[in-house]
Amino acid sequence: MKNNISRVALITIALLMIPFVFQWPWGVIDFLLMGTLIFGIGSLVTYAATKVKNTKQRIVVIVGLLVLFFVLWAQMAVGLVGKMILGAECVIQRGLPEVINCADEVRQL
């Protein structure tokens, strides 16, 4: 288990070097959040891969963790979940023809 944690830590460090290479404007909080997210999900995937014995259950758990990672990542990056909910509310409240105007309001948020 100790060996697996060190592998996840090394992968996390390598992935956190990507913004330096491409010169993305990340702050300290961005690195802490993504480092925690990558290390946490990576540790959970490693744990699930070693502890869940049934292959189908292992695949479901790992895919679920990866989906969780991507949803959290998208939410932190662009607030995707909130915009999707606001967009759906625009359609419900204003009807389909006014969706374009409502989408402009969502972009301003």
Legacy VTK file of the C-alpha trace (Angstrom):
# vtk DataFile Version 3.0
C-alpha trace
ASCII
DATASET POLYDATA
POINTS 109 float
0.000 0.000 0.000
2.865 2.383 0.784
4.282 1.794 -2.692
0.902 2.610 -4.281
0.630 5.886 -2.359
4.079 6.943 -3.528
3.087 6.166 -7.125
-0.075 8.258 -6.805
1.952 11.087 -5.251
4.468 11.022 -8.106
1.710 11.052 -10.712
0.045 13.937 -8.882
3.280 15.936 -8.897
3.818 15.204 -12.585
0.281 16.326 -13.463
0.682 19.500 -11.428
3.738 20.404 -13.510
1.604 20.712 -16.656
0.468 24.300 -15.905
4.123 25.363 -15.638
4.939 23.873 -19.031
1.980 25.504 -20.777
2.174 28.679 -18.630
-1.391 28.584 -17.389
-2.278 31.354 -14.924
-2.777 29.187 -11.832
-2.556 30.488 -8.288
-1.529 28.662 -5.125
-5.128 27.732 -4.322
-5.561 26.200 -7.778
-2.538 23.958 -7.221
-3.724 22.941 -3.759
-7.235 22.119 -4.959
-6.130 20.142 -8.013
-3.372 18.395 -6.070
-5.874 17.347 -3.426
-8.399 16.271 -6.050
-5.909 14.268 -8.122
-4.262 12.656 -5.089
-7.613 11.891 -3.439
-9.226 10.339 -6.502
-5.999 8.516 -7.386
-5.787 7.072 -3.884
-9.420 5.980 -4.000
-8.926 4.344 -7.410
-5.860 2.518 -6.107
-7.757 1.415 -3.004
-10.721 0.221 -5.081
-8.429 -1.630 -7.481
-6.843 -3.566 -4.632
-9.810 -4.125 -2.309
-12.777 -4.756 -4.600
-12.533 -8.375 -5.703
-15.369 -8.626 -8.207
-14.190 -7.311 -11.595
-17.541 -5.797 -12.594
-17.887 -4.004 -9.271
-14.284 -2.777 -9.513
-14.938 -1.313 -12.977
-18.155 0.380 -11.798
-16.414 1.912 -8.769
-13.411 3.145 -10.764
-15.561 4.584 -13.574
-17.738 6.282 -10.949
-14.669 7.829 -9.319
-13.383 9.043 -12.692
-16.774 10.576 -13.518
-16.737 12.277 -10.114
-13.250 13.615 -10.857
-14.270 15.067 -14.219
-17.483 16.622 -12.852
-15.580 18.251 -9.983
-12.857 19.401 -12.374
-15.371 20.940 -14.784
-17.219 22.581 -11.916
-14.042 24.144 -10.532
-12.810 25.191 -13.968
-15.892 26.826 -15.462
-18.793 26.266 -13.095
-20.373 23.879 -15.581
-22.974 22.377 -13.245
-24.400 25.719 -12.129
-24.596 27.010 -15.698
-26.365 23.865 -16.854
-28.940 24.239 -14.079
-29.421 27.945 -14.848
-29.765 27.171 -18.541
-32.464 24.604 -17.833
-34.293 27.133 -15.642
-34.195 29.644 -18.506
-35.866 27.159 -20.836
-38.502 26.272 -18.256
-39.271 29.851 -17.208
-39.073 31.675 -20.536
-39.797 29.072 -23.140
-37.684 27.903 -26.038
-37.618 31.062 -28.250
-35.973 33.158 -25.538
-33.203 30.688 -24.727
-30.594 32.703 -26.650
-31.175 35.812 -24.517
-31.187 33.722 -21.379
-27.901 32.068 -22.387
-26.296 35.516 -22.557
-27.409 36.142 -18.984
-25.923 32.830 -17.870
-22.575 33.721 -19.510
-22.467 36.955 -17.516
-22.606 35.007 -14.243
LINES 1 110
109 0 1 2 3 4 5 6 7 8 9 10 11 12 13 14 15 16 17 18 19 20 21 22 23 24 25 26 27 28 29 30 31 32 33 34 35 36 37 38 39 40 41 42 43 44 45 46 47 48 49 50 51 52 53 54 55 56 57 58 59 60 61 62 63 64 65 66 67 68 69 70 71 72 73 74 75 76 77 78 79 80 81 82 83 84 85 86 87 88 89 90 91 92 93 94 95 96 97 98 99 100 101 102 103 104 105 106 107 108
